[in-house]
Amino acid sequence: MTQINNTDYHKIQGTRTQVNLARAFAGECQAYVRYEQMVSRAQADGLAELSNVFHELAKNESAHAKVWFATLTDNLTKKIDNIGIQAGFPFKGGSLLDLVKYASGDEAEEAERLYPEFARIAREENLPGIAARFTMVAQVENCHSKRLMQIYDLLSSGTLYRKEKETVFKCAHCGHEASGKEPWKVCPICGHSQGFVMVNV
């Protein structure tokens, strides 16, 4: 794992920021699992390339969790027996469309409220490096939220694979390309379904 520049480590013991790092770690771990469940749901719905988008988001959340864990443990060199946290975490089921909408809202909550508040507290506690990291992750979560809302709009309107203008579609499996307003139902080269057509989101 890449080393985290962690000059703030010795200052965080017993601070609100230490608790916030633990909350952030728990939240990112849960987000990772939720996205992996969306991967499975998209695959079951025949949307292989969309499942890859969700897998990418899951990897991002896993990376954030690892950063918070490394920050808490000074790059895995320190042991903390327990950090008590009290926080609410979402548990929302439904269709793939529902899950995408929920995830977009959860990401917006992190981007607009949770991480900015964590950054504010870290600055108050004279932990500028951690504050900056919270702010940067908030920016990533904002991008996630917007990307998911774009996916939601495409799925809900039925335009994931239906465009108003001529578009070049590409099969992610074999590389076949063709222009049109809709891609093939089955790739004429490799026989993979429309769900393998690359999505630009």
LOSEKOL-249741 format. One line per field, with one value per residue (C-alpha): residue number from 1; residue in one letter; chain; y, x, z. Coordinates in Angstrom, 3 decimals. Each point is the difference from the previous one (the first is absolute). Layout:
<sites>
n	c(NUM / ...) .
res	c(A / ...) .
chain	c(A / ...) .
c2	c(Y / ...) .
c1	c(X / ...) .
c3	c(Z / ...) .
</sites>
This chain:
<sites>
n	c(1 / 2 / 3 / 4 / 5 / 6 / 7 / 8 / 9 / 10 / 11 / 12 / 13 / 14 / 15 / 16 / 17 / 18 / 19 / 20 / 21 / 22 / 23 / 24 / 25 / 26 / 27 / 28 / 29 / 30 / 31 / 32 / 33 / 34 / 35 / 36 / 37 / 38 / 39 / 40 / 41 / 42 / 43 / 44 / 45 / 46 / 47 / 48 / 49 / 50 / 51 / 52 / 53 / 54 / 55 / 56 / 57 / 58 / 59 / 60 / 61 / 62 / 63 / 64 / 65 / 66 / 67 / 68 / 69 / 70 / 71 / 72 / 73 / 74 / 75 / 76 / 77 / 78 / 79 / 80 / 81 / 82 / 83 / 84 / 85 / 86 / 87 / 88 / 89 / 90 / 91 / 92 / 93 / 94 / 95 / 96 / 97 / 98 / 99 / 100 / 101 / 102 / 103 / 104 / 105 / 106 / 107 / 108 / 109 / 110 / 111 / 112 / 113 / 114 / 115 / 116 / 117 / 118 / 119 / 120 / 121 / 122 / 123 / 124 / 125 / 126 / 127 / 128 / 129 / 130 / 131 / 132 / 133 / 134 / 135 / 136 / 137 / 138 / 139 / 140 / 141 / 142 / 143 / 144 / 145 / 146 / 147 / 148 / 149 / 150 / 151 / 152 / 153 / 154 / 155 / 156 / 157 / 158 / 159 / 160 / 161 / 162 / 163 / 164 / 165 / 166 / 167 / 168 / 169 / 170 / 171 / 172 / 173 / 174 / 175 / 176 / 177 / 178 / 179 / 180 / 181 / 182 / 183 / 184 / 185 / 186 / 187 / 188 / 189 / 190 / 191 / 192 / 193 / 194 / 195 / 196 / 197 / 198 / 199 / 200 / 201) .
res	c(M / T / Q / I / N / N / T / D / Y / H / K / I / Q / G / T / R / T / Q / V / N / L / A / R / A / F / A / G / E / C / Q / A / Y / V / R / Y / E / Q / M / V / S / R / A / Q / A / D / G / L / A / E / L / S / N / V / F / H / E / L / A / K / N / E / S / A / H / A / K / V / W / F / A / T / L / T / D / N / L / T / K / K / I / D / N / I / G / I / Q / A / G / F / P / F / K / G / G / S / L / L / D / L / V / K / Y / A / S / G / D / E / A / E / E / A / E / R / L / Y / P / E / F / A / R / I / A / R / E / E / N / L / P / G / I / A / A / R / F / T / M / V / A / Q / V / E / N / C / H / S / K / R / L / M / Q / I / Y / D / L / L / S / S / G / T / L / Y / R / K / E / K / E / T / V / F / K / C / A / H / C / G / H / E / A / S / G / K / E / P / W / K / V / C / P / I / C / G / H / S / Q / G / F / V / M / V / N / V) .
chain	c(A / A / A / A / A / A / A / A / A / A / A / A / A / A / A / A / A / A / A / A / A / A / A / A / A / A / A / A / A / A / A / A / A / A / A / A / A / A / A / A / A / A / A / A / A / A / A / A / A / A / A / A / A / A / A / A / A / A / A / A / A / A / A / A / A / A / A / A / A / A / A / A / A / A / A / A / A / A / A / A / A / A / A / A / A / A / A / A / A / A / A / A / A / A / A / A / A / A / A / A / A / A / A / A / A / A / A / A / A / A / A / A / A / A / A / A / A / A / A / A / A / A / A / A / A / A / A / A / A / A / A / A / A / A / A / A / A / A / A / A / A / A / A / A / A / A / A / A / A / A / A / A / A / A / A / A / A / A / A / A / A / A / A / A / A / A / A / A / A / A / A / A / A / A / A / A / A / A / A / A / A / A / A / A / A / A / A / A / A / A / A / A / A / A / A / A / A / A / A / A / A) .
c2	c(0.000 / 3.514 / 1.833 / 2.834 / 3.245 / -0.141 / 2.748 / 0.614 / -3.511 / 0.825 / 2.929 / -1.947 / -2.141 / 0.737 / 2.628 / 0.264 / -0.491 / -3.433 / -0.976 / 1.563 / -2.015 / -3.158 / 1.041 / 0.713 / -3.390 / -1.814 / 1.975 / -0.645 / -3.737 / -0.151 / 2.004 / -2.492 / -2.891 / 1.874 / 0.652 / -3.627 / -0.970 / 2.403 / -1.747 / -3.301 / 1.563 / 1.614 / -3.295 / -1.801 / 2.640 / -0.632 / 3.351 / -1.251 / 3.297 / 1.912 / -2.546 / 1.007 / 3.626 / -1.078 / -2.131 / 3.052 / 1.986 / -2.868 / 0.100 / 3.755 / -0.507 / -2.787 / 2.337 / 2.684 / -2.530 / -1.048 / 3.626 / 0.572 / -3.264 / 0.893 / 3.456 / -1.451 / -2.596 / 2.076 / -2.115 / -3.263 / 0.435 / 0.797 / -1.946 / 1.497 / -2.409 / 1.797 / 3.300 / 0.403 / 1.591 / 0.884 / 0.605 / -0.831 / -2.066 / -0.573 / -3.416 / 0.370 / -2.742 / -0.021 / -0.220 / 0.954 / 3.338 / 0.531 / -0.920 / 2.434 / 2.837 / -0.834 / -0.192 / 3.384 / 1.538 / -1.670 / 1.295 / 3.512 / -0.175 / -0.885 / 2.671 / 2.859 / -0.593 / -2.822 / 0.481 / 3.819 / -0.224 / -2.450 / 2.370 / 2.981 / -1.879 / -1.150 / 3.586 / 1.094 / -2.728 / 1.197 / -3.061 / 1.655 / -3.071 / -2.071 / 2.918 / 0.269 / -3.731 / 0.156 / 2.884 / -1.854 / -3.135 / 2.185 / 1.143 / -3.624 / -0.857 / 2.979 / -1.391 / -3.404 / 1.564 / 1.787 / -3.081 / -2.146 / 2.554 / -0.070 / -3.805 / 0.324 / 2.419 / -2.307 / -3.097 / 1.653 / 1.567 / -3.155 / 1.871 / -1.909 / -1.593 / 2.271 / 3.363 / 2.923 / 0.517 / -2.375 / -1.544 / -2.414 / -3.084 / -2.417 / -3.563 / -0.256 / -3.697 / -0.074 / 3.681 / 0.013 / 3.542 / 1.256 / 3.314 / 0.509 / 1.247 / -3.417 / -2.785 / -3.615 / -2.338 / -2.668 / 0.828 / -1.261 / -1.020 / -1.618 / -0.575 / 1.853 / 1.791 / 3.716 / 0.249 / -0.302 / 3.220 / 2.562 / 2.750 / 3.532 / 0.992) .
c1	c(0.000 / 1.192 / 1.212 / -2.230 / 1.741 / -1.186 / 1.766 / -3.242 / -0.153 / 1.351 / -2.423 / -3.201 / -0.132 / -3.213 / -1.236 / -3.332 / 1.959 / 1.125 / -3.657 / -0.877 / 2.736 / -1.489 / -3.469 / 1.374 / 1.719 / -3.213 / -2.047 / 2.389 / 0.138 / -3.788 / -0.079 / 2.443 / -2.335 / -3.054 / 1.726 / 1.084 / -3.644 / -0.887 / 2.634 / -1.816 / -3.390 / 1.180 / 1.514 / -3.263 / -1.844 / 2.327 / 1.801 / 3.581 / 1.658 / -2.071 / 1.098 / 3.597 / -0.862 / -1.335 / 3.090 / 2.174 / -1.978 / 0.375 / 3.787 / -0.022 / -1.867 / 2.378 / 2.936 / -1.574 / -0.526 / 3.653 / 1.115 / -2.071 / 1.262 / 3.608 / -0.488 / -1.455 / 2.751 / 2.970 / 0.456 / -0.876 / 2.698 / -2.242 / -2.729 / -3.278 / -2.107 / -3.270 / -1.493 / -3.612 / -2.075 / -3.658 / -1.237 / -2.840 / 0.666 / -2.472 / -1.525 / -2.114 / -1.183 / -1.970 / 0.479 / 3.258 / -1.588 / -0.888 / 3.517 / 1.590 / -2.220 / 0.691 / 3.748 / 0.001 / -1.747 / 2.372 / 3.015 / -1.482 / -0.487 / 3.664 / 1.148 / -2.180 / -0.376 / 1.998 / 3.529 / -0.118 / -1.005 / 2.823 / 2.416 / -1.253 / 0.533 / 3.470 / 0.980 / -1.300 / 2.141 / 3.069 / 0.130 / 0.355 / 1.277 / -3.004 / -2.349 / 1.407 / -0.463 / -3.632 / -0.578 / 1.572 / -2.055 / -3.130 / 0.793 / 0.264 / -3.321 / -1.599 / 1.177 / -1.407 / -3.364 / -0.212 / 1.098 / -2.612 / -2.723 / 0.979 / -0.331 / -3.354 / -1.267 / 1.141 / -1.548 / -3.273 / -0.473 / 1.038 / 2.798 / 3.034 / 0.195 / -2.320 / 1.314 / -1.585 / 3.096 / 2.232 / 2.446 / 2.929 / -0.638 / 2.781 / -0.110 / 2.140 / 0.649 / 1.282 / 0.368 / -2.625 / -1.174 / -3.046 / -1.804 / -3.679 / -2.582 / -0.158 / 2.584 / -0.537 / -1.983 / 2.661 / 3.510 / 0.390 / 3.615 / 0.149 / -3.664 / 0.081 / -3.175 / -0.720 / 0.991 / 3.639 / -0.231 / 2.213 / -1.838 / 1.338 / -0.803) .
c3	c(0.000 / -0.786 / 3.077 / 1.209 / 0.931 / 3.575 / 1.931 / 1.917 / 1.501 / 3.468 / 0.316 / -0.654 / 3.130 / 1.907 / -2.480 / -1.769 / -3.221 / 1.150 / 0.432 / -3.351 / -1.702 / 1.514 / -1.184 / -3.467 / -0.092 / 0.972 / -2.523 / -2.882 / 0.801 / -0.132 / -3.234 / -1.520 / 0.841 / -1.305 / -3.341 / -0.290 / 0.515 / -2.828 / -2.138 / 0.542 / -0.660 / -3.260 / -1.156 / 0.797 / -2.052 / -2.971 / 0.344 / 0.043 / -0.862 / 2.544 / 2.589 / -0.815 / 0.817 / 3.404 / 0.575 / -0.693 / 2.582 / 2.480 / -0.490 / 0.663 / 3.282 / 1.007 / -0.674 / 2.210 / 2.798 / -0.223 / 0.245 / 3.139 / 1.527 / -0.787 / 1.486 / 3.193 / 0.400 / -1.212 / -3.118 / 1.766 / 2.655 / 2.981 / 1.765 / 1.203 / 2.027 / -0.583 / -1.105 / 1.010 / -2.735 / -0.154 / -3.504 / -2.331 / -3.110 / -2.859 / -0.715 / -3.137 / -2.332 / -3.214 / -3.748 / -1.686 / -0.873 / 3.670 / 1.120 / -2.451 / 1.240 / 3.651 / -0.615 / -1.729 / 3.008 / 2.452 / -1.937 / -0.054 / 3.783 / 0.450 / -2.452 / 1.200 / 3.733 / 1.570 / -1.326 / 0.048 / 3.683 / 0.699 / -1.761 / 2.030 / 3.262 / -1.076 / -0.758 / 3.411 / 1.575 / -1.914 / -2.248 / -3.424 / -1.847 / 1.021 / -0.703 / -3.520 / -0.553 / 1.148 / -2.424 / -2.918 / 0.656 / 0.156 / -3.539 / -1.157 / 1.644 / -1.751 / -3.347 / 0.982 / 0.814 / -3.352 / -1.911 / 1.722 / -0.686 / -3.670 / 0.051 / 1.767 / -2.657 / -2.830 / 1.582 / 0.993 / -3.444 / -1.875 / -1.783 / 1.280 / -3.462 / -1.954 / -1.200 / -1.837 / -2.150 / -1.919 / 2.448 / -0.296 / 2.122 / 0.947 / 1.283 / 3.110 / -0.671 / -3.584 / -0.939 / -2.782 / -0.768 / -1.880 / -0.340 / 0.605 / 2.459 / 1.669 / 0.198 / -0.988 / 2.227 / -0.543 / -1.172 / -3.600 / 0.641 / 3.435 / 0.803 / 3.313 / 1.045 / -0.121 / 3.666 / -1.135 / -2.023 / 1.699 / 1.859 / 0.147 / 3.591) .
</sites>
